[in-house]
């Protein structure tokens, strides 16, 4: 049995609540930090997210606060379950109150808008490069709706230091959550981010009434895009055949729980981007990631046609059906071409 750790989960959204429930039920003293005081009060009263994650209840032992310093005081593990767009401000707020030896576990899947930086890069800038010695990424096919109900799930703990990956593995491992370890942080972060953009394409495909052939093509060619960019950036190709690559891609492209997939469907059905985002009512990471990927693909000289077409749909108003047509009519190429 793993040792008991005092844990703070930063982020009172679906993923944060699901992880806090799992960790507290394993016996770890757990606190949840929710940035919005009103939302924190509601979570204290209801012990669940009635609209986002109904039925996934937090035990009374789980502390909930909108005070960050109170939430992290004396903790040994800090789980960053905030959207990618809030990672920098959250890390900045941790200065001065983060326990020096606390492990940092990123549960965010995205890139920072504008800078195109990965979450570990953001944390290194805000907390100091030495903080990355305690940094791990938790990634893989893991919808909060299922983790919160103890559906068997597998994920990866990727860290720069093997002992940190193993420590996080021990913290999170339960009968319903199996955790593997990896030392490819870059690969885990890139796989977890880009799959959101491919999932928007998968949703568009289903929304337009296309079939299984189309979905399989998008997943396969989408994985090729992820591998091309990831390896160009320095990740190992085998990472993308694992849970944080192919595994996360498949579940995000095929599940009604996926916000990115749902966004694609809504766009295909005729909703504008603002209307679709308003309808979903939660952060859809693939939107800002699509913008970041466009820049990264140029920076690294990597061709990413699916991601490029999704960016055109999102930001240039390109009709989804035309985007699919343009993908199909691209210049004929060998399957294994690297650009």
C-alpha positions in Angstrom: 0.0 0.0 0.0 1.3 3.5 -0.9 2.1 6.0 1.8 -0.5 8.6 2.7 0.3 12.1 1.3 -1.4 15.4 2.1 -2.7 16.7 -1.3 -4.1 19.9 -2.7 -6.0 19.8 -6.0 -6.0 23.2 -7.6 -9.1 23.6 -9.8 -12.7 22.9 -8.8 -13.9 21.9 -12.2 -14.9 18.4 -13.4 -11.3 17.0 -13.6 -10.3 18.5 -10.3 -13.4 17.2 -8.5 -13.0 13.7 -10.0 -9.3 13.5 -9.0 -10.0 14.9 -5.5 -12.7 12.2 -5.0 -10.3 9.5 -6.1 -7.4 10.7 -3.9 -9.5 11.2 -0.8 -11.1 7.8 -1.1 -7.7 6.3 -1.3 -7.0 7.8 2.1 -5.0 10.9 1.2 -6.0 14.0 3.2 -7.2 16.1 0.3 -8.2 19.8 -0.2 -9.7 21.4 -3.3 -8.9 25.0 -4.3 -11.6 26.8 -6.3 -10.6 30.2 -7.6 -14.1 31.6 -7.6 -15.4 32.1 -4.0 -19.0 31.8 -5.0 -18.3 28.5 -6.8 -16.3 27.3 -3.8 -19.3 28.0 -1.5 -21.6 26.1 -3.8 -19.2 23.1 -3.9 -18.9 23.2 -0.1 -22.7 23.0 0.1 -23.5 20.5 -2.7 -20.3 18.4 -2.5 -20.6 17.9 -6.2 -20.8 19.8 -9.5 -24.6 19.4 -10.1 -24.5 20.5 -13.7 -21.0 19.5 -14.9 -20.5 16.3 -13.0 -23.7 15.2 -11.2 -23.5 12.3 -8.8 -19.7 12.5 -8.3 -19.7 13.3 -4.6 -16.8 14.6 -2.5 -16.5 13.2 0.9 -17.0 15.5 3.9 -13.4 15.0 4.7 -12.3 17.0 1.6 -11.6 20.6 2.4 -12.7 23.2 -0.1 -11.5 26.8 -0.2 -10.9 29.8 -2.4 -7.8 30.7 -0.5 -4.8 29.3 -2.3 -2.4 29.7 0.6 -4.7 27.8 2.9 -5.3 25.1 0.4 -1.6 24.3 -0.2 -0.3 24.8 3.3 1.5 21.7 4.5 0.8 19.7 1.4 3.1 17.2 -0.1 1.5 16.9 -3.5 -0.1 19.8 -5.5 -2.3 18.7 -8.4 -2.7 21.4 -11.1 -6.1 20.7 -12.5 -6.7 24.1 -14.0 -7.3 24.9 -17.7 -4.1 25.6 -19.7 -4.9 29.2 -20.0 -4.8 29.6 -16.2 -1.6 27.6 -15.6 0.6 30.7 -15.6 -1.5 32.8 -13.2 -1.9 29.8 -10.9 1.8 29.1 -10.8 2.5 32.8 -10.2 0.1 32.8 -7.3 1.9 29.8 -5.8 5.1 31.8 -5.3 5.7 32.2 -1.6 3.1 29.7 -0.5 4.1 26.5 -2.3 5.8 24.0 0.1 9.4 23.6 -1.1 9.4 19.8 -1.4 5.8 19.3 -2.7 5.4 17.3 -5.9 3.7 19.2 -8.7 1.4 17.2 -10.9 0.0 18.8 -14.1 -3.4 17.5 -15.1 -3.9 20.1 -17.8 -3.9 19.2 -21.5 -3.2 22.2 -23.7 -0.7 24.8 -24.8 -0.5 28.4 -23.6 -2.2 30.8 -26.0 0.1 33.3 -27.6 3.4 31.8 -26.3 2.6 28.3 -27.6 4.4 27.0 -24.5 3.8 23.7 -22.8 2.7 23.5 -19.2 6.1 22.5 -17.9 7.7 25.5 -19.7 5.1 27.8 -18.1 5.7 26.3 -14.6 9.5 26.6 -15.1 9.2 30.3 -15.9 7.0 31.1 -13.0 8.3 28.8 -10.3 11.9 28.4 -11.3 13.5 25.6 -13.3 14.3 23.8 -10.0 10.5 23.2 -9.6 10.7 20.9 -12.7 12.7 18.4 -10.6 9.4 17.8 -8.8 7.1 18.1 -11.9 5.0 15.3 -13.4 2.4 15.2 -16.1 -0.7 13.0 -15.6 -2.1 12.1 -19.0 -4.0 9.5 -20.9 -7.6 8.5 -21.8 -9.3 9.6 -18.7 -12.6 11.5 -18.9 -13.7 12.9 -15.5 -17.2 11.5 -15.9 -15.7 8.0 -15.8 -12.9 8.4 -13.4 -15.4 10.0 -11.0 -17.4 6.8 -11.1 -14.5 4.4 -10.8 -14.6 3.1 -14.3 -11.4 1.2 -15.0 -8.9 3.7 -16.5 -5.2 3.8 -17.3 -3.0 6.9 -17.4 0.7 7.8 -17.5 2.8 9.7 -15.0 5.6 11.4 -17.0 8.4 13.2 -15.2 11.9 14.5 -15.8 13.1 12.4 -12.8 12.1 8.7 -12.6 11.7 8.8 -8.9 9.1 11.6 -9.2 7.2 9.6 -11.9 7.1 6.6 -9.5 6.1 8.7 -6.5 3.1 10.1 -8.5 2.3 6.6 -9.7 2.0 5.4 -6.1 -0.1 8.4 -5.1 -2.7 7.9 -7.8 -2.8 4.2 -8.3 -6.1 2.6 -7.2 -8.1 -0.5 -8.2 -9.9 1.6 -10.8 -6.9 3.8 -11.9 -3.8 2.1 -13.2 -0.8 4.4 -13.6 2.3 3.7 -15.8 5.4 5.8 -15.7 7.4 7.6 -18.4 10.3 10.0 -18.7 9.0 11.7 -21.9 7.3 14.8 -20.5 7.4 16.6 -23.8 5.7 13.7 -25.6 3.0 13.4 -23.0 2.3 17.2 -23.1 2.2 17.4 -26.9 0.0 14.3 -27.2 -2.4 15.5 -24.6 -2.7 18.9 -26.3 -2.9 18.2 -30.0 -5.4 15.3 -29.7 -8.0 18.0 -28.7 -7.7 19.6 -32.2 -8.1 16.2 -33.9 -11.2 15.5 -31.8 -12.8 18.7 -33.1 -12.3 17.2 -36.6 -13.8 13.9 -35.5 -16.9 15.8 -34.2 -17.2 17.6 -37.4 -17.0 14.3 -39.3 -19.9 12.8 -37.3 -21.8 16.1 -37.4 -21.7 16.0 -41.2 -23.0 12.4 -41.2 -19.8 10.7 -42.4 -19.1 7.2 -41.3 -16.6 5.0 -39.5 -14.1 5.1 -42.5 -13.8 8.8 -42.1 -13.4 8.6 -38.3 -10.7 6.0 -38.7 -8.8 8.1 -41.2 -8.9 11.2 -39.0 -7.6 9.3 -36.0 -4.8 7.6 -38.0 -3.7 10.7 -39.9 -4.2 12.8 -36.8 -1.8 10.6 -34.9 0.7 11.0 -37.8 0.5 14.8 -37.3 1.0 14.5 -33.6 4.0 12.3 -34.1 5.5 14.5 -36.8 5.4 17.6 -34.6 6.2 15.9 -31.4 9.4 14.1 -32.7 10.5 17.4 -34.4 10.3 19.0 -31.0 12.3 16.3 -29.4 9.8 13.7 -28.1 10.2 10.0 -28.6 8.0 8.5 -31.3 7.0 5.5 -29.2 5.3 7.8 -26.7 2.6 8.6 -29.2 1.7 4.9 -29.6 1.0 4.8 -25.8 -1.7 6.1 -23.5 -0.8 9.8 -23.6 -0.8 9.6 -27.4 -3.0 7.1 -29.2 -5.0 6.2 -26.1 -6.0 9.8 -25.4 -6.6 10.5 -29.0 -9.0 7.6 -29.5 -11.1 8.4 -26.4 -11.3 12.1 -27.2 -12.3 11.5 -30.8 -15.0 8.9 -30.0 -16.6 9.9 -26.7 -19.7 12.1 -26.1 -17.9 13.2 -22.9 -15.3 15.0 -25.0 -15.9 18.8 -25.2 -13.7 19.1 -28.2 -15.7 16.4 -30.1 -19.0 18.1 -29.1 -17.7 21.4 -30.4 -16.9 19.8 -33.7 -20.4 18.4 -34.0 -22.0 21.7 -33.1 -19.9 23.5 -35.7 -20.9 20.9 -38.4 -24.5 21.4 -37.4 -24.3 25.1 -38.2 -23.6 26.8 -34.9 -21.0 29.6 -34.8 -18.0 29.2 -32.7 -19.2 31.6 -30.0 -22.6 29.9 -29.9 -21.1 26.5 -29.7 -18.8 27.4 -26.9 -21.6 29.1 -25.0 -23.7 25.9 -25.4 -21.0 23.7 -24.0 -20.4 26.1 -21.1 -16.9 24.8 -20.2 -13.4 25.4 -21.5 -12.7 23.7 -24.8 -8.9 23.4 -24.9 -8.7 22.5 -28.6 -9.7 26.0 -29.7 -6.6 27.8 -28.3 -4.4 24.8 -29.1 -5.4 25.0 -32.8 -4.0 28.5 -32.9 -0.8 27.4 -31.2 -0.3 24.4 -33.5 -0.5 26.6 -36.5 2.5 28.6 -35.2 4.4 25.5 -34.0 4.0 23.7 -37.4 5.6 26.7 -39.1 8.4 27.0 -36.5 9.4 23.3 -37.0 8.6 23.0 -40.7 6.0 20.3 -40.1 3.0 19.9 -42.3 -0.2 19.3 -40.3 -3.1 19.5 -42.7 -5.9 18.4 -40.4 -4.9 20.8 -37.7 -4.6 23.6 -40.3 -8.1 23.0 -41.7 -9.5 23.0 -38.2 -7.9 26.3 -37.5 -9.4 27.7 -40.7 -12.9 26.5 -39.6 -12.5 28.0 -36.1 -10.9 31.3 -37.0 -11.5 32.0 -40.6 -15.1 30.9 -40.9 -14.3 28.2 -43.4 -17.4 25.9 -43.9 -16.6 22.4 -42.3 -17.7 20.5 -45.3 -15.3 22.5 -47.5 -12.5 21.8 -45.1 -13.1 18.1 -45.4 -13.2 18.4 -49.2 -9.9 20.3 -49.2 -8.3 17.6 -47.1 -9.4 14.9 -49.5 -8.2 16.7 -52.6 -4.7 17.4 -51.3 -1.7 16.4 -53.5 -1.2 12.6 -53.6 1.6 11.5 -51.2 3.2 8.4 -49.7 1.6 7.4 -46.4 4.9 7.6 -44.5 6.0 11.0 -45.8 7.5 13.0 -42.9 6.4 16.5 -43.9 
